[in-house]
Amino acid sequence: MKPSMIAAQMYTFREYTQTKEELRSTFQKLASIGYTAVQVSGIGPIDPLVVKQFADEYGLEICATHVPWTRLVDDLDALAKEHQLWNCKYIGLGGLPDLYRTGLEGYRIFIKEISAIAKRLNENYGLQFIYHNHDFEFERLEDGRTGMDILLAETDPDYVGFELDLYWLQAAGADPVEWIHKVNDRMQVVHLKDMAVIDRKPVFAEVGEGNMNYPGIIKACRETGVEWYVVEQDVCRRDPFESVTISLDYLLHTIEGV
C-alpha cells in the first residue's frame, strides 16, 4: 500500500489539537512518523486558514473531515468553502444525530434531510458527503432491516457515500468484508482500527494488533476502489502517536502483497 493512500484521523489526537500550537505540533509529529494526509475531526476552534497553513507546512493533505450536524444544517455554505480552501472533497458526518434515533421513521426523516444537503454540496461545490457508522446502525428496526440497510437502500448513490468504520462493524456483529462489498463504489474513505480482547472485553487496538481479518479487509477495499485508508483509534492504551506508528507500519509492510 502506498503511503500517499494512508491518513491519520485527527479525532485520535483530540486532546492534542485544541489550540494552534497543539495542532501545529501534532501535524509535525504525524509528518515525521510518515503520514502524508489527515482527516480533520475533533480539533479546536482554529481558523481554517491556519489549519491549511500548518497542513501545507508539513506536507499533509486534508483528505476528508467529520463535521457537526448543526453546521451541515445551519452553516453549509461557509462549511463548503472551508473544504474548498483545503482542497478536501469528502465531508463526513460521524453518525446519526440523536434526534433521528427513533426507529424506522427517524431514519427516513434523516435521509430526506441529508439527501437535500448532500445534493447541494455536490451540485454547488463539487463535494461528496460521506456517512460514518458506529454499531447502533446495525440494530434491527420495525421492518426487520438494520439502520445501515435503510441508509444504503434509500439514499442516492450519486450524492450520499459511506465511510465504514470497520471496528464498529465488527462490534455490531456484522461482517466487515461483506459490508465493504455491499457499499462497493460508494466508499472512497474507510476507517481502520483493530479489535483485541482483554479481560474478556473487546478493546480498541492498533491495526494488526487485534483479531480482525485485515488481509481480507484490505483486499476487499482494493477490489471496491477505496481511495483513502484512514487510521483511527478512539482509545489508545499507549501514546497515540506510538499507536498510529504501529498501524502505519503494519499497513505499509505487513499487509503488502495482499
C-alpha positions as CSV (number, residue, x, y, z in Angstrom):
1,M,0.0,0.0,0.0
2,K,1.3,3.4,-0.9
3,P,2.0,5.9,1.9
4,S,0.0,8.5,-0.1
5,M,-3.2,6.5,0.4
6,I,-3.0,6.4,4.2
7,A,-4.2,9.2,6.5
8,A,-4.4,9.8,10.2
9,Q,-7.8,10.7,11.8
10,M,-7.3,13.7,14.0
11,Y,-10.0,12.5,16.4
12,T,-7.4,10.2,17.7
13,F,-5.4,13.3,18.8
14,R,-8.3,15.3,20.1
15,E,-6.5,16.0,23.3
16,Y,-3.6,17.4,21.4
17,T,-5.3,19.7,18.8
18,Q,-7.4,22.2,20.7
19,T,-5.0,25.2,20.2
20,K,-3.0,26.4,17.2
21,E,0.2,25.4,19.0
22,E,-1.0,21.9,19.7
23,L,-2.3,21.4,16.2
24,R,1.0,22.5,14.6
25,S,2.9,20.2,16.9
26,T,0.6,17.3,16.1
27,F,0.9,17.9,12.4
28,Q,4.7,18.0,12.7
29,K,4.7,14.7,14.6
30,L,2.5,12.9,12.2
31,A,4.6,14.1,9.2
32,S,7.7,12.8,11.0
33,I,6.1,9.4,11.6
34,G,5.5,9.2,7.8
35,Y,1.9,10.3,7.3
36,T,1.1,12.4,4.3
37,A,-2.5,13.1,4.9
38,V,-5.0,13.7,7.7
39,Q,-8.8,13.7,8.3
40,V,-9.8,16.8,10.2
41,S,-12.1,16.0,13.1
42,G,-12.3,17.0,16.8
43,I,-9.9,19.9,16.6
44,G,-10.4,23.1,18.5
45,P,-11.8,26.4,17.1
46,I,-8.9,27.2,14.9
47,D,-9.1,29.4,11.8
48,P,-9.4,27.3,8.6
49,L,-6.7,29.4,7.0
50,V,-4.3,28.4,9.9
51,V,-5.2,24.8,9.5
52,K,-4.4,24.9,5.9
53,Q,-1.1,26.8,6.6
54,F,0.0,24.1,9.1
55,A,-1.0,21.3,6.8
56,D,0.9,22.8,3.9
57,E,3.9,23.4,6.1
58,Y,4.2,19.7,6.9
59,G,3.1,18.4,3.5
60,L,-0.2,16.9,4.8
61,E,-3.2,16.6,2.5
62,I,-6.6,17.0,4.1
63,C,-8.4,14.0,2.6
64,A,-11.7,14.2,4.5
65,T,-13.4,15.6,7.6
66,H,-16.0,15.0,10.2
67,V,-18.3,18.0,10.8
68,P,-21.1,18.7,13.3
69,W,-24.6,18.1,12.1
70,T,-25.5,21.7,13.1
71,R,-23.0,23.1,10.6
72,L,-24.4,20.9,7.8
73,V,-27.9,22.3,8.6
74,D,-27.2,25.9,9.5
75,D,-23.8,26.8,8.0
76,L,-23.5,24.8,4.9
77,D,-22.1,27.4,2.5
78,A,-19.3,28.5,4.9
79,L,-18.5,24.9,5.6
80,A,-18.3,24.0,1.9
81,K,-16.0,27.0,1.3
82,E,-13.7,25.7,4.1
83,H,-13.4,22.4,2.3
84,Q,-12.7,24.1,-1.0
85,L,-9.9,26.1,0.8
86,W,-8.4,22.8,2.0
87,N,-8.9,21.1,-1.4
88,C,-10.9,18.5,0.5
89,K,-13.6,16.6,-1.4
90,Y,-15.0,14.4,1.3
91,I,-17.2,15.9,4.0
92,G,-18.3,13.5,6.6
93,L,-20.8,13.1,9.4
94,G,-19.7,10.9,12.3
95,G,-23.0,9.3,13.0
96,L,-26.8,9.6,13.1
97,P,-27.8,12.6,15.3
98,D,-29.7,11.7,18.4
99,L,-32.8,13.4,17.1
100,Y,-33.3,10.7,14.5
101,R,-32.6,7.6,16.6
102,T,-36.3,6.9,16.9
103,G,-36.6,3.9,14.7
104,L,-37.5,3.5,11.0
105,E,-39.3,6.8,10.8
106,G,-36.4,8.6,12.3
107,Y,-34.0,7.2,9.7
108,R,-36.4,8.2,6.9
109,I,-36.6,11.8,8.1
110,F,-32.8,11.9,8.4
111,I,-32.5,10.5,4.9
112,K,-34.8,13.2,3.5
113,E,-32.8,16.0,5.1
114,I,-29.3,14.7,4.4
115,S,-30.2,13.9,0.8
116,A,-31.0,17.6,0.2
117,I,-27.8,18.7,1.9
118,A,-25.7,16.1,0.0
119,K,-27.1,17.1,-3.3
120,R,-26.4,20.8,-2.6
121,L,-22.8,20.0,-1.6
122,N,-22.3,18.0,-4.8
123,E,-24.0,20.2,-7.3
124,N,-23.0,23.6,-5.9
125,Y,-19.5,22.9,-4.6
126,G,-18.3,19.5,-6.1
127,L,-18.1,17.9,-2.7
128,Q,-19.1,14.4,-1.6
129,F,-21.0,13.7,1.6
130,I,-19.9,10.5,3.4
131,Y,-21.7,8.8,6.3
132,H,-19.6,7.2,9.1
133,N,-21.2,4.4,11.1
134,H,-20.9,3.2,14.7
135,D,-22.6,0.0,16.0
136,F,-26.1,1.2,16.7
137,E,-26.9,1.5,13.0
138,F,-27.0,-2.3,13.0
139,E,-29.9,-2.6,15.4
140,R,-32.8,-4.2,13.7
141,L,-35.8,-1.9,13.2
142,E,-39.6,-2.4,12.8
143,D,-39.4,-3.9,9.3
144,G,-36.5,-6.3,10.2
145,R,-33.8,-4.4,8.4
146,T,-31.0,-2.6,10.1
147,G,-30.5,1.2,10.1
148,M,-27.5,0.7,7.7
149,D,-29.6,-1.4,5.4
150,I,-32.0,1.5,5.2
151,L,-29.3,4.1,4.7
152,L,-27.8,2.1,1.9
153,A,-31.0,1.3,0.1
154,E,-32.8,4.6,0.4
155,T,-30.1,7.2,-0.3
156,D,-29.0,8.3,-3.8
157,P,-25.6,6.9,-4.6
158,D,-24.8,10.0,-6.7
159,Y,-24.9,12.1,-3.5
160,V,-24.5,10.0,-0.4
161,G,-21.4,8.0,0.2
162,F,-20.2,5.8,3.1
163,E,-17.2,5.8,5.3
164,L,-17.3,2.4,7.0
165,D,-15.8,2.2,10.5
166,L,-14.7,-1.5,10.5
167,Y,-14.2,-1.7,14.2
168,W,-17.8,-0.7,14.9
169,L,-19.0,-3.1,12.2
170,Q,-17.2,-5.9,13.9
171,A,-18.6,-4.8,17.3
172,A,-22.1,-4.9,15.9
173,G,-21.7,-8.5,14.8
174,A,-21.6,-7.5,11.1
175,D,-19.0,-8.8,8.6
176,P,-16.6,-6.0,7.5
177,V,-15.7,-7.7,4.3
178,E,-19.3,-8.3,3.3
179,W,-20.2,-4.7,4.1
180,I,-17.2,-3.4,2.1
181,H,-18.7,-5.2,-0.9
182,K,-22.2,-4.1,-0.1
183,V,-21.3,-0.4,-0.2
184,N,-19.0,-1.1,-3.1
185,D,-18.0,2.0,-5.1
186,R,-20.0,4.2,-2.7
187,M,-17.0,4.2,-0.3
188,Q,-13.9,6.2,-1.1
189,V,-12.8,6.7,2.6
190,V,-12.6,3.8,5.1
191,H,-11.7,3.9,8.9
192,L,-9.2,1.3,10.0
193,K,-8.8,0.2,13.6
194,D,-8.5,-3.2,15.2
195,M,-10.3,-5.1,17.9
196,A,-8.5,-7.1,20.6
197,V,-9.8,-8.8,23.7
198,I,-8.5,-8.0,27.2
199,D,-10.1,-9.4,30.4
200,R,-12.9,-10.9,28.2
201,K,-13.8,-7.4,26.8
202,P,-13.3,-6.0,23.3
203,V,-10.9,-3.1,23.2
204,F,-9.6,-0.8,20.5
205,A,-6.2,-1.8,19.1
206,E,-3.6,-0.8,16.6
207,V,-4.2,-2.2,13.1
208,G,-2.6,-5.7,13.1
209,E,-2.5,-5.9,16.9
210,G,-6.0,-7.3,17.2
211,N,-8.1,-10.2,15.8
212,M,-9.8,-8.6,12.8
213,N,-9.3,-10.1,9.3
214,Y,-7.2,-7.2,7.9
215,P,-5.7,-9.1,5.0
216,G,-9.3,-9.8,3.8
217,I,-10.4,-6.3,4.6
218,I,-7.6,-4.6,2.6
219,K,-8.2,-7.0,-0.3
220,A,-11.9,-6.1,-0.3
221,C,-11.1,-2.3,-0.1
222,R,-8.8,-2.6,-3.1
223,E,-11.4,-4.5,-5.1
224,T,-14.0,-1.9,-4.5
225,G,-11.9,1.2,-5.2
226,V,-11.2,2.8,-1.8
227,E,-9.1,5.9,-2.2
228,W,-8.2,6.7,1.4
229,Y,-7.3,4.4,4.3
230,V,-7.7,6.4,7.5
231,V,-6.1,5.2,10.7
232,E,-8.2,5.9,13.8
233,Q,-8.1,4.7,17.3
234,D,-10.9,6.0,19.6
235,V,-9.0,4.9,22.8
236,C,-5.2,4.2,22.9
237,R,-3.6,2.1,25.7
238,R,-0.2,3.7,24.8
239,D,0.8,7.1,23.5
240,P,-1.4,7.8,20.5
241,F,1.5,8.7,18.3
242,E,3.0,5.3,19.0
243,S,-0.3,3.7,18.2
244,V,-0.6,5.3,14.8
245,T,3.0,4.5,14.1
246,I,2.3,0.8,14.7
247,S,-0.8,0.9,12.5
248,L,1.1,2.7,9.7
249,D,3.9,0.2,9.8
250,Y,1.5,-2.7,9.5
251,L,-0.3,-1.2,6.5
252,L,2.9,-0.3,4.7
253,H,4.8,-3.5,5.3
254,T,3.0,-6.5,6.8
255,I,-0.1,-6.1,4.6
256,E,1.9,-5.6,1.4
257,G,1.1,-8.1,-1.4
258,V,-2.4,-8.9,-0.2
